[in-house]
Amino acid sequence: MKSILTYVVNKLSFASVLLVPLRFYNAAKTYTSLPWQILKWTFTSKEWTNYTYDLQDLNQEHLIYFISQITNTEIIKVREYIAELENDEKLKEYIRETTLKSDRSFLSDTEARYGRRLGWYAFTRIKKPKVIVETGVDKGLGSVVLAAALMKNASEGFEGHIYGTDINPKAGYLLEKEPYNSYGTIIYGDSIETLKSFPHKIDIIITDSNHDPNYELKEYETIKDRLNPGCLVISDTAHHSNKLIEFAETMNWNFLYFQEAPKGWFQGSGIGVAYKG
């Protein structure tokens, strides 16, 4: 009996070894286009950090339903807002021209690729916020997208303003010119120190400054008494940090997460949202 058992085990082990090439082939087949995507991006993009990209079509549908669930908004309306940003040729041309004239043009692509910022735009169009805060703005792509949404809101009678914070005094060049700078202001300095003295109640806050989870949590603790009812707290780093989940639990709020699936080689990040149900 023992010899039979040993024989079976040995046979199974041998069969497992024979399957190694097949397993490798299946894995390699799954990512067969990845090297070419990386090679293409290497020679066609100028970006070296804060990459921009479009979302895969199915992933964008996931985003639409994600937004609808959080805001209790009809799917068709969310789709309209997403399409509104995608078809905003004036904004695309503004981004292209402003990037070309920037001293960071050698590090930035001129094509407008919004990724998860499509969601930021739709949230802003739906919620009609008076005050948005974005901690960490870099070039200001997210800021100008939010400003574009606020400009649309203003045309419908809902005034609002975005306040970006960044420790880099050169951050936010995409929000420097008309008409978008009328709807946004960049405050330079440490975001927590800025938030400590921030004078307004907040309707939407997007955190993406220092990626240290403890710093992120400190941002939430600093602004929790400045949040208006119905506020959305959005984390741009929720794909590798649980601090917004912790904050939602302390506030007895809901938390949902959307994971990006970009077109191309990058794995993407996502949108974590804490909100009161």
QUIRA-V112934 format. One record per backbone hydrogen bond with DSSP energy under -1.0 kcal/mol. CO is the residue of the C=O (numbers start at 1). NH is the residue of the N-H. E is the energy in kcal/mol with one decimal. If there is no record, write none. Layout:
co=CO nh=NH e=E
co=CO nh=NH e=E
This chain:
co=1 nh=5 e=-2.1
co=2 nh=6 e=-2.4
co=3 nh=7 e=-2.1
co=4 nh=8 e=-2.2
co=5 nh=9 e=-2.4
co=6 nh=10 e=-2.4
co=7 nh=11 e=-2.2
co=8 nh=12 e=-2.6
co=9 nh=13 e=-2.5
co=10 nh=14 e=-2.4
co=11 nh=15 e=-2.6
co=12 nh=16 e=-2.3
co=13 nh=17 e=-1.9
co=14 nh=18 e=-2.0
co=15 nh=19 e=-1.2
co=17 nh=20 e=-1.3
co=19 nh=23 e=-2.7
co=20 nh=24 e=-2.4
co=21 nh=25 e=-2.5
co=22 nh=26 e=-2.5
co=23 nh=27 e=-2.1
co=24 nh=28 e=-2.7
co=25 nh=29 e=-2.6
co=26 nh=30 e=-1.4
co=27 nh=31 e=-1.1
co=29 nh=32 e=-1.2
co=31 nh=34 e=-1.0
co=33 nh=37 e=-2.1
co=34 nh=38 e=-2.5
co=35 nh=39 e=-2.4
co=36 nh=40 e=-2.6
co=37 nh=41 e=-2.5
co=38 nh=42 e=-2.4
co=39 nh=43 e=-1.3
co=40 nh=44 e=-1.1
co=41 nh=45 e=-2.2
co=54 nh=263 e=-2.8
co=56 nh=60 e=-2.2
co=57 nh=61 e=-1.5
co=58 nh=62 e=-2.0
co=59 nh=63 e=-2.1
co=60 nh=64 e=-2.1
co=61 nh=65 e=-2.0
co=62 nh=66 e=-2.2
co=63 nh=67 e=-2.5
co=64 nh=68 e=-2.2
co=65 nh=69 e=-2.3
co=66 nh=70 e=-1.8
co=67 nh=71 e=-2.4
co=68 nh=72 e=-1.3
co=68 nh=73 e=-1.2
co=74 nh=78 e=-1.9
co=75 nh=79 e=-2.5
co=76 nh=80 e=-1.7
co=77 nh=81 e=-1.9
co=78 nh=82 e=-2.4
co=79 nh=83 e=-2.6
co=80 nh=84 e=-2.0
co=81 nh=85 e=-1.7
co=82 nh=86 e=-2.2
co=83 nh=87 e=-2.1
co=85 nh=88 e=-1.6
co=87 nh=89 e=-1.6
co=88 nh=92 e=-1.9
co=89 nh=93 e=-2.4
co=90 nh=94 e=-2.0
co=91 nh=95 e=-2.6
co=92 nh=96 e=-2.2
co=93 nh=97 e=-2.8
co=94 nh=98 e=-2.7
co=95 nh=99 e=-2.1
co=96 nh=100 e=-2.1
co=97 nh=101 e=-1.6
co=102 nh=105 e=-1.3
co=104 nh=107 e=-2.0
co=114 nh=117 e=-2.3
co=115 nh=118 e=-1.9
co=116 nh=119 e=-1.5
co=116 nh=120 e=-1.1
co=117 nh=121 e=-2.5
co=118 nh=122 e=-2.2
co=119 nh=123 e=-2.8
co=120 nh=124 e=-2.0
co=121 nh=125 e=-2.4
co=122 nh=126 e=-2.3
co=123 nh=127 e=-2.9
co=124 nh=128 e=-1.7
co=130 nh=161 e=-1.8
co=131 nh=203 e=-2.3
co=131 nh=204 e=-1.5
co=132 nh=163 e=-3.1
co=133 nh=206 e=-3.0
co=134 nh=165 e=-2.4
co=135 nh=208 e=-2.0
co=137 nh=140 e=-2.1
co=138 nh=172 e=-3.5
co=139 nh=174 e=-2.4
co=140 nh=144 e=-2.6
co=141 nh=145 e=-1.9
co=142 nh=146 e=-2.3
co=143 nh=147 e=-2.4
co=144 nh=148 e=-2.2
co=145 nh=149 e=-1.8
co=146 nh=150 e=-2.4
co=147 nh=151 e=-2.3
co=148 nh=152 e=-1.7
co=149 nh=153 e=-2.3
co=150 nh=154 e=-2.5
co=151 nh=155 e=-1.6
co=153 nh=156 e=-1.2
co=153 nh=158 e=-2.5
co=154 nh=157 e=-1.7
co=161 nh=132 e=-2.4
co=162 nh=185 e=-2.4
co=163 nh=134 e=-2.2
co=164 nh=187 e=-3.8
co=165 nh=136 e=-3.5
co=166 nh=189 e=-2.1
co=168 nh=171 e=-1.9
co=172 nh=175 e=-1.9
co=173 nh=176 e=-1.3
co=177 nh=181 e=-1.9
co=179 nh=182 e=-1.1
co=180 nh=183 e=-1.9
co=183 nh=162 e=-2.5
co=185 nh=164 e=-2.9
co=187 nh=166 e=-1.7
co=190 nh=194 e=-2.2
co=191 nh=195 e=-2.8
co=192 nh=196 e=-2.0
co=195 nh=198 e=-1.0
co=202 nh=228 e=-2.9
co=203 nh=232 e=-2.0
co=204 nh=133 e=-2.4
co=205 nh=234 e=-3.4
co=206 nh=135 e=-2.6
co=207 nh=236 e=-2.4
co=212 nh=216 e=-2.4
co=213 nh=217 e=-2.5
co=214 nh=218 e=-1.8
co=215 nh=219 e=-1.9
co=216 nh=220 e=-1.7
co=217 nh=221 e=-2.4
co=218 nh=222 e=-2.1
co=219 nh=223 e=-1.6
co=220 nh=224 e=-1.1
co=223 nh=226 e=-2.3
co=226 nh=202 e=-3.4
co=228 nh=231 e=-1.8
co=232 nh=205 e=-2.3
co=233 nh=274 e=-2.8
co=234 nh=207 e=-2.7
co=235 nh=272 e=-2.0
co=237 nh=240 e=-1.8
co=242 nh=246 e=-2.2
co=243 nh=247 e=-2.3
co=244 nh=248 e=-2.6
co=245 nh=249 e=-2.2
co=246 nh=250 e=-2.1
co=247 nh=251 e=-1.7
co=248 nh=253 e=-3.1
co=254 nh=275 e=-2.0
co=256 nh=273 e=-2.8
co=258 nh=271 e=-2.3
co=261 nh=56 e=-2.5
co=269 nh=260 e=-2.2
co=271 nh=258 e=-2.3
co=272 nh=235 e=-2.7
co=273 nh=256 e=-2.0
co=274 nh=233 e=-2.4
co=275 nh=254 e=-3.2
